[in-house]
Amino acid sequence: MASNVTDYFGSKEFPVNDNEVYGLVETIASQRIASVKSYNRLDNAFFEYIVDNGKVVEEAVIKMAQKQTFVKTGSPNLAPKDPVFAPRYFNNWEAKQYQTTIRRNDIRKIIANKGVGVEQVVAEILDTLTQGEGFEDYNTMINIFNQDVGFDASTTIFGDAHPKSIKGVIYAIREMYNALKATNKIGLDPNDSDSFDQATPVEDIRILISETLLNMFDVVELANIFNLSKEELFGKLVVVPFDANYPAYKILVYDRKAFGRGTRLYEMSQDIIGKGLYTNEYLTVDRCYFYNGLFKCLSLDVREAVEAGKTAMFDANVYYSVTETLTHASTESDVDSVLAGRSFEALYTADAGYTLTGATVSVTMGGTDITASAYADGKVTIDEVTGNVVVSISAVSA
């Protein structure tokens, strides 16, 4: 039997080999079975409501008491002055179920006792339920953050202006933080009659920022501006991991109570199918997600600052073209451009009845003839491309 040896990238098929001495099939040396992992990096971004009874989440704020005229003499006004409540109700529940099947007898057939046991495999299979739900939970949160939530800080705080540099972004975040901390209506809907002056407790303020943008900051400088330790700062940051679905330039500074996640049900269950020797495992989740405009939320688009920061750190890619004129010859290379500074390599073969021995060959780069150093035995090799490459080969009759 021929020797089956996998390359660096492995193989989807088991490489069956007979031992050179004993003529028996060689077996597994080590085995690891793992589930795909995905945890919700935004788990602390929403205010959590655990709902044991009922189906409606009620949130309300109470307006501050207003000053009254002090009556020193005469009959005081003893009429009641009830507090003013502003409620919001949410009941947009959605139940979801995740399922997987456990077949212990079949697991025993595939494991090799080389580093993994039956219960370890079972645990990894069960883990796919919570991992799948966590990924769905994350995507739902991202979708809400992508909505038109919060009020534009560039108009409500900065007078129709926006940061043009990363330093300006840091300053803007601090100002937005201060606006939430102070008693005012900044970050609330000015057209909502229920918008009351309020101050957000410091422990409830969150700063939603992309990983891409955070990488541009000096975290120590950012912490110093907030008069916080790095550990305290990261307790307030909600960092969105690299995600094509979330714009890297969007910042939210908000009261954590502005975004809610209600959970009525989070339960594991199973069906035992004795006849088939397997169990169906389920994770059932019933949740509602919402944005509550009764609490402060400011947004800021810092696209210009992000682009300026990238421009300061990166040069735009420069590509050089590769043009080939082949007569009675061909190549399997399909490269038509090369990034500046990278290498280029292509092998050329003569058509049937022709040969490259004595062929007319020309290789230029940036208009300079480099045939002598770049071409040999039907192969063009350029270690560093610094200009447009033109390859011309004309094979001769054999």
N, C-alpha and C positions, 0 to 999 in steps of 0.2 A: 504494500500500500504506500502511496506517495505521502510524504510528510506534509501535514497541514499546519502551517505556521501563520498566525495572525500578524497583521501589521500594527503600527502604532495606534490605529483607530479601532482595533478589535474587530469582531465579527458577530453578526446576528445568528450564525449557525455554529453549533458545537463542533470544534475541530477534532474529528475522529482520527486518532493515530495509533498504530500498533507499536508496541515497545520493540526497540531494535534487538534486544536479547531474548525476551520471553515470547514475543509474538502475540501479546494480549493487549486489549485496548487500554490506553492510558486514561486515568480518571481525573476528576476535579481535585485540585490541590487546596483551593480556598474558595469560599463562597460567601457572598454578601448580597442580601436582598433588602432593598430600601424603597420606601414610598416617596413620591414627589412631594417636596415641602413647599408650603406657602403660608406664611403667617401674616396677620393683619398689622402692618406698621402703624396704622391710624387708630388703633384700638382706644387710645386715650383722647382722641380728637372730639368725640361726641359725649354729651352728658348721658349717663346710663340710667334708664328707668326699668326696674324689675317689676313687672305687673303680675300680681298673684290673682287678682280678681278684677272683673270688668273688662271692658275693651276700649275705653276712651281715656286718653292721657289728657289731663287738664293742667295747664300752666297759667299762672296769673301773677301779675305784679300789683303792688299796692302803692298808690301815689303818696308822696310825702305830704305831711300836714302843712297847710298854708297858714301864714301869719294872720291874726285877727286883731281888730282894734281893741286895745285894753280899756275897759270901762272901770274907772276907779270909783266913781260915785253913781248913784242911780241904780236902776234895776238892770242886772246883767242879763244877757241873752242866754237863756237856758235851753234853747232848741237844740236837738241832737245834730251832730255833724259827723255823719257816718263816713268811714274811709271809702275812697274810690278804688274799685278793683278793675283791672283790665284782664280778661281771660282769653286764652286761646285753647282750642280743642283739636286733638289729632286722633284719628282712628284708622289710618291707612295701613292696616295690617296685611302682611302677605306671608302665608305659610309655605315653607319649602321642605322638601325631604331629600335626603341623600342616602343611597343604598349601595351596599357591597355584599358579596357572598363569601363565606368562609367554608372551605372544604378541607378539614384537617387531614383526612385520609389521603387526599391527593397531594397535600403539602408534604406529607411524609415521603411520598414517592419522588419528589423533586429535590429535597434537600439532601446534602451529602455529609452532614455532621462535620463540616469543615469550617466552623466558625459561626453557624447559624442553626437555631433550633426551631421546632414547630411553633412554640408560643411567641418567639420573636417575629416570625413571619406573620402570625395572626395579628400581633400588635401593630405591625407596619401596615397591614391591610386595613385594620380598623382606623388607623391614623388618617387614612385617605378621606374619611368622612369629615373629620374636623378640619383638615387642610382644605378640602373643597369648599366647606362652608365659610372658612376664614377668607378665602380668596374672593368669594361672592360678596361677603361683608365689606371687604376693602373696596371692591369695584362699585358697590352701591354708594359708599361714602364719597368716593372720588367723583361719581356722577353728580352728587348733590353739591359738592364744592365747585364743580364746573358750571353750575347754574348761575343765574344772575342774582347772587346773594351778596349782602353787604352794600355799603354805600361808598362811593368813590372818594378816597382820601385826597386825591389831587384837586378836587373841587371843594370838599367840605373843610379841609384843613390848609391846603397849600395854595389856594387862590388860583386855580386853573394852571397849575404847574406840576411837573413831575421830575423825579430824580434823573440826572444825566450821567451819574457815575455810581460806582459801588459805595463810595463814601456817602454819597447823597442818599442811597438806599438805606444805609445803616441809620442815618439821621432821621429819615422818614419813618422807619419802624419804631424808633424811640418816641417820636411825636405821636404816632398812632397809639402806642402803648399808653402814653400820658393822657391822651384824649379819652381812652376808655376808663382810665383810673380816676379821672376828674368827674365831678358832678355836672352833667350837661346832657344835651340830646344828640351829641355827635355820634354817628353810627346808627341812629334810629331813623325810621321813615318820617320825614318832616310832614308828610301829608296824612299821617295816621293820628287820629284824635286821641288814641291811647298811648301816644309817645310821651312819656314822662321824663323829666330830668332824673338821671340816675348815675351812680358811680359803680363800676364793676369791681368787685373785690379782687385784689391782686392775685390771689390764689386761683381765680377762675379765668384769668386772661391767658389766652393761647395765641401763638404766632404760627400760622401755617405757611411753610416755605418749602420750596423744592430742594432736593439734594443738590441739584446742579447749581442753584443760586448760593446755597450755603457754602459750597466748595470755594466760592469766590471771596468769602469773608475771612478775616482774621478773627477766629472765634474768641480769643482772649480780649481783643479790642471790643468786640460786640458785648461780651460779658461785662467789661469795665464800664461801658456806656450805660448799661442797665444797673450798674452797681450790684451785680450778682456774681457769684462764683460760676465757673463753667458748669458745675453739676446743677446748680439752681437754674441756670439759663436753659440747659437741655431739658429740664423739667417743664418748661413753658413752650419749647419748640415742638411743633408737630411737623416732622420732616417727611415730605412725600418722596418716596424712592423714585429712581429714574423710571419714568412712565410716559410713553408716547401719548397717552390720553390726557395728561395734565400739563398745562403750559408752564414751562420753567420760570416764567417771568411774573406769575401771579402770586401776590402775597395777601393773606387774610390775617388781620389782628382782630380777635373776637372774644366775646364772653362765651365760655364753654357751654353755657345754658342755651345759647342760640341754636345749637345743633343737638338734636335729641335722637336717641335710639332706644325704643321700647322693646322689651323682650318678654313675651307672654309664655313662651315655651322653648325649652332647649333640652331635648330628651332623647336618650338612646333607647332603642327597643330592638327586638329580634323575633323572627319566626324560626322555629326549629322544625326542619323537615327530616324526620327520622327515616323515612323510606329512601330518601336520596342521600342521606348522610351529609347534609350540609345545613348551614344556618344562613338566613338572610338578615343582615344587620342594617339598622336604619338610624339616621340622625334626623330628627324632625325639629325644625326651628320656625317660630312664628314671631316676626318682628315688624316694627314700623319705624321709619326714619322720617325726620322732619326738620324744617328750618323755622325757628320761632323769632319773628321780627320784633317781639317785645324786648329783646335783649340786644346789646350793641354788637355791631359787626362792621368793620371797615375793610375795604379792598383797595389794592393798588397795583397798577400795571407798571412794571419796571423794565419793559422790553428794551427801551433805549439804553438803559444802564447795563443790562445783560449783554447786549450786542457790543457796546463800547468796551466792556470788560473782556469779552472774547477777542475783539480786535487787538487789544493791547497784549494779549497772551498768545495769539495764534496768527500765523500767516495763512492766507488762502492757498489751497492746493493749486499747484501749477502742473498741467499735464502736457506732455509732448506727443505728437502724433507718430504713428508707425505706418509707413507706406511701403507696400511691396509690389514690385513689378516682376513677375515670374514668367519665363518663357520655357516651355517644355519641362517645368519643375513645379513642385507643390510643397505645401507645409501644413501641418496639423495645428499650427499656432493660429489663434483667432484674436490675438492682441492687436488692437488698433490705436491704443494710447498707453503711455506709461507715466506714472507719477514722477516728477522731477526728483533725481537723486536715487531712484530705484534702479534695479538691474533689468536687463532685457535679454532673453535667450530664445532662440528658435532654431529648429532643425529642418533642413530642406532636403528633399529627395528628387531625383530626376525621374521623369516619366519613362514608361517602358520604351526601350530602344534608344534611350539617351543616357548620358553620363555627366556628372559634375566635374569629372577630371578634364581639365582644360576649359572649363566653362568661363564665360565672361561674368565677373562678379564685381559689384560696386556697393560699398556701404558708406553712407555719409551720416553725420550727426551735426545738426546745426550748420549744414553747408560744408563741413570739413570732411575730407576723405579719411576714413578710419579703417579701410578694408584690411590693411596689413595686420592690424592688431585685433580686429573684431571677427574676422572670418577664418575658418579652418575646417577642411573636410566636411563641407556641407552644413556647418553650424555657425551661427552668428551669436557672439557673446559680448554683451556690453555691461561692464560692472556698474557704471553710474551714468544714467541718461541725463544729459544736460542740454539737449536740443532735439528738434524734430529728426526722426530717424527715417532714412530712405534706403531700402534694400532692393537691389536690382540683380537678378540672376538669370542668365540665359544658358541653358544646358546645351551640349553638343551631341551629335550623333555618336552612338556607341561604336 
